[in-house]
Amino acid sequence: MRFCNKKCIMETLFPVYPTDIKMINSNIGVSTIKGTVVYFNGGGPIYQHGEGDYQSFRFITSQMIDLKTVHTVEIIECFAVSKESVVRWSKIYRTKGAKGFFGTKKFEKRGNVLTEEVLIEVQGYLNAGLSLKAIGDTLSIKTDTLQKAIQQGRLTRAEKQTIVSSQGKTQSERSREDIVAPIGVGCTNELGRIVSAIKKK
């Protein structure tokens, strides 16, 4: 909060909305109705936003200034905001449009966690069948980061492989073979017979 010496207007960090209809200029008025700030032109509403929606306030007033519907000084006097703020909002509107007020902010990353060396190591764990949580806990990497890398194609999940015995037969194939064997499991399960013979010695 500060005071403007020229016209003795108290400037605040946030806009001060009028409770009754207040004219910004001869054509544009504004009023607060049940928590909603409504802007009028010729008696009809043209914009509205919630009292706490300061981004919409900045966007709407900047748009009106850009369209020359109102002047910068009129916004300053009506809502008791600083000239520097209004000029800054207007610049954002001219250069970025609505995205400058409502777009997602991008934060500078401190560093790339998944370097080429780390990607190779993670891929090795994935190939070995480890879960993303286990890999993340081992390398201190967030699971979301690993999942995003997979979605981007930087990493690939290992396909689940069917366990095959040394004889080249799957467990289900061996089970079916044992069932249909005419003289029982012992006839077809050579490895089992060998292990059993060794134990008897």
PyMOL commands that set and color helices and strands:
alter all, ss='L'
color gray80, all
select helices_A, chain A and resi 54-66+72-79+83-96+99-102+116-127+132-139+143-151+171-180+185-188+190-200
alter helices_A, ss='H'
color red, helices_A
select strands_A, chain A and resi 2-4+9-11+22-23+28-33+36-41+44-50
alter strands_A, ss='S'
color yellow, strands_A
deselect
rebuild
show_as cartoon
